[in-house]
Amino acid sequence: MGQSSYQWVNNRYELRRLLGRGGMGEVFAAYDRLTQSDVAFKRVLLNPGDTDDTLPGVDFRLALAMEFQTLGSLRHPNIISVLDYGFADDTGHPFFTMELLQQPRTIIEAGRGLSYEAKLDLILQLLQALAYLHRRGIIHRDLKPDNVMVVDGQVKVLDFGLALHRGSDASLVAGTLAYMAPELLQEAPASQASDLYACGMIAIELLAESHPFNTADVTQLIQDIYNKQPDTLSLDIPEELAYILAGLVQKAPRKRYQDAVGILAMYTGAGADYAENPAMRDSFLQAARFVGREKELGDLLDRLDALKDGEGGLVLVAGESGVGKSRLLSEVRMHGLVRGVRVMMGQSVQ
């Protein structure tokens, strides 16, 4: 997608201005003509040298769409909402849209000059977001201040996409060096423990108002990551929190705290204030692996293939309320998108 074609995507999204560019893609402030709302639009680059001519295969596109569908199901006040996903008509490149944050600041910027209690609240919000993701098998892999935004005192974790079920691929060094756990530099798989290490480094920087490895020299920074233990006991914070932070940033992952939920319970003693509500828990069930309707799905996919061959038709999906009609059609939509079919969904109102 060249610069000249940045204005519209799929005749729906008007890309108005570039917000940022990184190794995983480009983010634009955009307008969604269908919902008549402002959104953040992220064009995903699958490889560092991604171009308009390097399109993913159908199998990978399907896996990617399944990840997008899962991310879109997440509902938590401290996690940015993924609204929709698809593939550009002209290039085939994947994209997804998110809520557009208004005047966001990084957690470090937002924390400058705040009281200890206000900073602690930001840290607890970040831990709650990680607890929600980790319960669902999602590893962030690139936690850093730029991916932890604050709007009106509320933490929003973003850029955790494309981090699901990576297996050995999780060893890819994708994080920002100053917040990367030592084992990631040795190509060990990313884990909850490496996410919590990054959280600990962010928390220490937030409380101290300087990074514990305050050097611009990359070689020295790497040496510090391997050998220098951050001094949390010298911070002007309660001793209990100092020990918790020290446990987050241990060099050996086995010596670190492994569970954000446990940290919240241990420190706050107020789980109700940070507990998941039923809507948060139920949201993820909507993106669970699709089972039990394989025959019906196969029949609909056959019709989808016939449609691509120019043989259109009407299919009526009928059933009692709650039997899974919407879930089945959502699965068909996902397969249609990866086959390059324009899919529109609506809801009738009686």
C-alpha positions in Angstrom: 0.0 0.0 0.0 1.9 3.0 -1.3 1.7 6.5 0.2 -0.8 7.6 -2.5 -3.3 4.9 -1.4 -3.3 5.8 2.3 -6.5 7.7 2.2 -9.1 4.8 2.1 -9.1 1.1 3.0 -11.9 -1.1 1.7 -14.0 2.0 1.0 -14.7 2.1 4.8 -11.7 3.5 6.7 -10.4 6.9 5.9 -6.8 7.2 7.1 -6.4 10.7 8.3 -2.9 10.9 9.9 0.0 8.7 10.8 0.2 8.2 14.6 3.3 6.0 14.7 5.4 3.4 12.9 7.2 0.4 14.3 8.5 -3.1 13.5 5.0 -4.6 13.6 3.3 -2.0 11.5 1.8 1.5 11.1 -0.9 3.1 13.2 -3.2 5.8 11.8 -6.0 8.0 13.2 -8.9 7.0 11.0 -12.6 7.4 10.5 -14.9 4.4 10.2 -17.7 5.3 7.8 -19.8 2.3 8.8 -19.9 3.1 12.5 -19.4 6.8 12.0 -16.7 6.9 14.6 -13.0 7.7 15.0 -10.7 4.7 15.4 -7.1 3.8 15.5 -6.2 1.7 12.4 -3.2 -0.6 12.5 -1.7 -2.0 9.3 0.2 -5.1 10.3 3.6 -5.8 8.8 4.3 -9.5 9.1 8.0 -9.3 8.4 10.6 -6.4 8.7 10.8 -6.2 4.9 7.1 -6.5 4.3 5.9 -4.9 1.0 2.8 -4.9 -1.0 4.1 -7.9 -2.9 4.6 -10.1 0.1 1.2 -11.5 1.0 0.7 -14.2 3.6 -0.7 -17.6 2.5 -4.3 -18.6 3.2 -3.3 -20.8 6.2 -1.4 -18.1 7.8 -4.1 -15.5 7.1 -6.6 -17.9 8.8 -4.3 -18.2 11.8 -3.9 -14.4 11.9 -7.6 -13.9 11.7 -8.2 -16.3 14.6 -5.7 -14.2 16.6 -7.5 -11.0 15.7 -10.8 -12.6 16.7 -9.4 -13.6 20.0 -8.0 -10.1 20.6 -11.3 -8.6 19.6 -13.0 -10.6 22.4 -10.9 -9.1 25.2 -12.8 -6.8 27.4 -11.0 -5.2 30.2 -10.8 -1.5 31.4 -7.0 -1.6 31.3 -6.6 -3.2 27.8 -7.2 -1.3 24.6 -10.3 -2.6 22.8 -9.8 -4.2 19.4 -12.9 -3.3 17.4 -12.6 -5.1 14.0 -10.1 -6.8 11.7 -9.8 -7.6 8.0 -7.5 -7.7 5.0 -7.1 -4.7 2.6 -8.9 -5.3 -0.7 -6.1 -3.8 -2.8 -3.0 -5.4 -1.2 -4.3 -8.3 1.0 -2.4 -7.0 4.0 -4.0 -7.6 7.4 -5.2 -4.8 9.6 -7.2 -4.3 12.7 -8.9 -1.3 14.4 -8.8 -0.2 18.0 -10.4 2.5 20.1 -8.7 5.8 19.5 -7.1 7.1 22.7 -7.5 10.9 23.3 -4.3 12.7 24.4 -2.6 9.6 25.8 0.6 9.7 27.7 3.0 6.9 28.5 2.8 5.6 32.1 6.2 7.2 32.8 5.1 10.6 31.4 1.8 10.4 33.3 3.5 9.5 36.5 5.9 12.4 36.8 5.1 14.4 39.9 2.3 12.2 41.1 2.1 11.0 44.7 3.3 7.6 45.7 -0.4 6.4 46.0 -1.2 7.6 42.5 1.8 5.9 41.0 1.0 2.7 42.9 -2.5 2.8 41.4 -1.0 2.9 37.9 1.2 -0.1 38.7 -1.8 -2.1 40.1 -3.8 -1.3 37.0 -0.9 -2.6 34.8 -0.7 -5.8 36.9 -4.4 -6.3 36.5 -4.2 -6.1 32.8 -1.3 -8.6 32.8 -3.3 -10.9 35.0 -6.2 -10.8 32.6 -4.0 -11.5 29.6 -2.0 -14.3 31.3 -5.1 -16.1 32.4 -6.0 -16.5 28.8 -2.6 -17.7 27.6 -1.6 -14.4 26.0 2.0 -13.2 26.5 2.6 -9.6 25.7 6.3 -10.0 24.7 6.9 -6.3 24.2 5.9 -4.5 27.4 7.5 -1.1 27.7 6.3 2.4 28.6 5.3 3.2 25.0 2.8 0.3 25.1 1.3 1.3 28.5 -0.7 4.5 28.0 -2.6 6.5 30.5 -5.7 8.6 29.8 -7.4 10.4 32.6 -5.7 8.2 35.2 -6.7 5.0 33.5 -4.0 2.6 32.2 -4.4 1.1 28.7 -2.1 -1.7 27.6 -1.7 -1.9 23.8 0.3 -3.7 21.2 -0.1 -7.1 22.7 -1.4 -8.4 19.4 0.2 -11.2 17.4 1.5 -12.7 20.7 -0.8 -15.8 21.0 0.4 -19.4 21.0 3.8 -18.7 19.4 5.6 -21.8 20.8 9.2 -21.7 19.7 8.6 -18.5 17.7 8.2 -16.7 21.1 12.0 -16.7 21.3 12.2 -14.0 18.7 13.7 -10.9 20.3 10.9 -8.4 19.8 11.1 -6.3 22.9 12.7 -3.0 23.7 16.1 -3.7 25.2 15.8 -1.6 28.4 12.8 -3.6 29.5 13.7 -7.1 28.2 14.4 -9.9 30.6 17.9 -11.4 30.5 16.7 -14.8 29.1 15.1 -13.1 26.1 18.6 -11.9 25.0 19.6 -15.5 25.0 16.6 -16.4 22.8 14.6 -18.2 25.5 10.9 -18.3 25.0 8.9 -15.3 26.2 6.8 -16.1 29.3 4.6 -14.7 32.0 7.8 -14.3 34.0 9.4 -12.1 31.2 6.3 -10.0 31.0 6.4 -9.5 34.8 10.1 -8.6 34.6 9.2 -5.8 32.2 6.4 -4.7 34.5 8.8 -4.6 37.4 11.3 -2.4 35.4 8.5 0.0 34.4 7.3 0.2 38.0 10.8 0.9 39.3 11.3 3.6 36.7 7.9 5.1 37.5 8.6 5.3 41.3 12.2 6.4 41.0 11.6 8.7 38.0 14.7 7.3 36.3 15.5 3.9 34.7 17.5 1.6 36.9 20.0 1.0 34.1 20.4 4.7 33.2 22.9 4.5 30.3 22.8 5.3 26.6 25.6 2.8 25.8 24.1 -0.4 24.4 27.0 -2.6 25.4 26.8 -1.3 29.0 23.0 -1.7 29.0 23.4 -5.4 28.0 26.0 -5.9 30.8 23.6 -4.3 33.3 20.7 -6.5 32.2 22.8 -9.6 32.8 24.7 -8.5 35.9 23.3 -5.5 37.7 20.4 -6.0 40.1 18.1 -3.0 40.5 18.3 -1.6 44.0 14.6 -1.4 45.1 15.3 -1.1 48.8 16.7 2.4 48.3 13.4 3.7 46.9 11.2 5.8 49.1 8.5 3.2 49.2 7.2 0.7 51.8 9.6 -2.2 52.4 6.9 -4.7 51.4 6.6 -3.2 47.9 10.4 -2.9 47.6 10.7 -6.7 48.1 7.9 -7.4 45.6 9.6 -5.3 43.0 12.9 -7.0 43.7 11.1 -10.3 43.1 9.8 -9.1 39.8 13.2 -8.2 38.3 15.3 -11.2 39.4 17.8 -12.2 36.7 16.8 -15.9 36.7 13.1 -16.4 35.6 12.6 -19.3 38.0 13.4 -16.9 40.9 10.8 -14.3 39.8 7.2 -14.0 40.7 5.3 -16.0 38.1 1.7 -14.8 38.6 0.3 -11.3 38.5 -2.8 -12.4 40.3 -0.7 -13.6 43.2 1.1 -10.3 43.4 -2.1 -8.4 43.5 -3.5 -10.6 46.2 -0.3 -10.4 48.2 0.1 -6.7 48.1 -3.4 -5.2 47.9 -5.4 -7.6 50.0 -8.3 -6.1 48.1 -9.1 -8.4 45.3 -12.6 -7.1 44.9 -11.2 -3.7 43.7 -9.3 -5.4 40.9 -11.5 -8.5 40.3 -12.8 -9.5 36.9 -16.5 -9.0 36.4 -18.7 -11.5 34.6 -18.6 -9.6 31.3 -14.8 -9.7 31.3 -14.8 -13.5 31.9 -17.5 -14.2 29.4 -15.9 -12.1 26.6 -13.1 -14.6 26.1 -15.4 -17.5 25.8 -16.7 -16.0 22.5 -13.3 -16.6 21.0 -12.8 -20.1 22.1 -11.9 -22.7 19.5 -14.9 -23.5 17.3 -16.2 -27.0 17.9 -19.4 -28.9 17.5 -20.6 -27.5 14.2 -18.0 -28.8 11.8 -20.6 -30.2 9.3 -22.6 -27.0 9.1 -19.4 -24.9 8.8 -18.2 -27.2 6.0 -21.4 -26.8 4.1 -21.3 -23.0 4.4 -17.6 -22.9 3.4 -18.6 -24.9 0.3 -21.1 -22.3 -0.5 -18.5 -19.6 0.1 -16.2 -21.3 -2.4 -19.0 -21.5 -4.9 -19.6 -17.8 -4.5 -16.0 -17.1 -5.4 -16.6 -19.1 -8.5 -19.5 -16.9 -9.5 -22.3 -19.2 -8.2 -24.2 -17.1 -5.7 -27.1 -18.1 -3.6 -29.1 -17.6 -0.4 -28.5 -19.7 2.7 -30.8 -19.6 5.7 -29.3 -20.5 9.1 -32.1 -21.3 11.5 -32.2 -22.5 15.1 -33.4 -21.9 18.6 -31.9 -19.0 20.5 -28.6 -19.8 22.1 -27.7 -22.8 19.8 -24.7 -21.0 18.3 -26.0 -19.3 15.1 -24.1 -16.1 15.6 -20.9 -18.0 16.5 -21.2 -20.1 13.4 -21.7 -17.0 11.2 -18.7 -15.3 12.9 -16.6 -18.3 11.9 -17.8 -18.1 8.3 -17.0 -14.4 8.3 -13.5 -15.1 9.4 -13.0 -17.7 6.6 -14.5 -15.3 4.1 -12.1 -12.5 5.0 -9.0 -14.7 4.6 -10.4 -15.8 1.2 -10.6 -12.2 0.1 -14.4 -12.0 0.2 -16.1 -8.8 1.4 -18.2 -9.7 4.3 -21.0 -7.5 5.8 -22.9 -8.4 8.9 -26.0 -6.8 10.4 -28.8 -7.5 12.9 -32.5 -7.3 12.2 -34.7 -5.4 14.6 -38.2 -6.6 15.1 
